[in-house]
Amino acid sequence: MQKSFKSNYFCRDMGKIKDIFTGEHRKFAWFVVITTALFAGSWLIGPGNTVIKWVKAKNEISHQEKQMEMYRQQIADMDESIEDLKNNKDSLEKFARERFNFAVPGEDVYLVEE
């Protein structure tokens, strides 16, 4: 049975790679591999500006952007409530009675806690 072209090509390349690490330049090849691995490792987890810190910073920025949007929505809701209180005397009276327990002189106020 004959091997496919990809299989032959892959095996031939693997043989070349194997020769690099066992041939006369093996010390240099291992030096390159180890140096590259150390560089990549220090870039990923070492001190300073690393990929892990980039990911954490991106997550923090995303979280803060969501928080900012929530606060913008709360501000818009409060602005709407303020406009309603400014323009509608009945809603202002209701707000004062409910929030601050205001009462008309001579009126009794009863607080019921649930």
HUCORNOR-V562391 format. One record per residue. OMEGA is omega as a letter, one per 20 degrees, with the letter a starting at -180 (* if undefined). D_FIRST is the distance of its C-alpha to the first C-alpha in Angstrom with 2 decimals. Layout:
# HUCORNOR-V562391
omega:OMEGA d_first:D_FIRST
omega:OMEGA d_first:D_FIRST
This chain:
# HUCORNOR-V562391
omega:a d_first:0.00
omega:r d_first:3.80
omega:r d_first:6.67
omega:a d_first:9.60
omega:a d_first:12.76
omega:a d_first:14.76
omega:r d_first:12.66
omega:a d_first:12.76
omega:a d_first:16.39
omega:a d_first:17.37
omega:r d_first:16.15
omega:r d_first:17.90
omega:r d_first:21.00
omega:r d_first:21.06
omega:r d_first:21.15
omega:r d_first:24.10
omega:r d_first:25.86
omega:r d_first:25.45
omega:r d_first:26.94
omega:a d_first:29.85
omega:r d_first:30.85
omega:a d_first:30.53
omega:a d_first:31.70
omega:a d_first:35.25
omega:a d_first:36.02
omega:a d_first:34.97
omega:r d_first:38.58
omega:r d_first:38.96
omega:r d_first:35.66
omega:r d_first:36.76
omega:r d_first:40.22
omega:a d_first:38.89
omega:a d_first:36.82
omega:r d_first:39.77
omega:r d_first:42.30
omega:r d_first:40.32
omega:r d_first:39.93
omega:r d_first:43.66
omega:r d_first:44.61
omega:r d_first:42.53
omega:r d_first:43.95
omega:r d_first:47.49
omega:a d_first:47.02
omega:a d_first:45.91
omega:a d_first:48.34
omega:r d_first:50.72
omega:r d_first:54.39
omega:a d_first:55.59
omega:a d_first:54.00
omega:r d_first:50.64
omega:a d_first:48.14
omega:r d_first:49.40
omega:r d_first:52.93
omega:a d_first:51.86
omega:r d_first:50.35
omega:r d_first:53.48
omega:r d_first:55.72
omega:r d_first:53.86
omega:r d_first:54.26
omega:r d_first:57.94
omega:r d_first:58.55
omega:r d_first:56.97
omega:a d_first:59.15
omega:r d_first:62.26
omega:r d_first:61.60
omega:r d_first:61.43
omega:r d_first:64.65
omega:r d_first:66.31
omega:r d_first:65.47
omega:r d_first:66.92
omega:r d_first:70.09
omega:r d_first:70.39
omega:r d_first:70.29
omega:r d_first:72.92
omega:r d_first:75.11
omega:r d_first:74.85
omega:r d_first:75.84
omega:r d_first:78.76
omega:r d_first:79.92
omega:r d_first:79.92
omega:r d_first:81.95
omega:r d_first:84.40
omega:r d_first:84.95
omega:r d_first:85.53
omega:r d_first:88.04
omega:a d_first:89.82
omega:a d_first:90.19
omega:a d_first:90.81
omega:r d_first:93.80
omega:r d_first:92.89
omega:r d_first:89.46
omega:r d_first:91.09
omega:r d_first:93.57
omega:r d_first:90.86
omega:a d_first:88.78
omega:a d_first:91.84
omega:a d_first:92.78
omega:a d_first:89.31
omega:a d_first:88.24
omega:r d_first:91.52
omega:r d_first:93.63
omega:r d_first:96.23
omega:r d_first:99.04
omega:r d_first:102.01
omega:a d_first:105.29
omega:a d_first:106.68
omega:r d_first:103.30
omega:r d_first:101.88
omega:r d_first:98.24
omega:r d_first:96.38
omega:r d_first:93.02
omega:r d_first:90.73
omega:a d_first:87.78
omega:* d_first:84.85
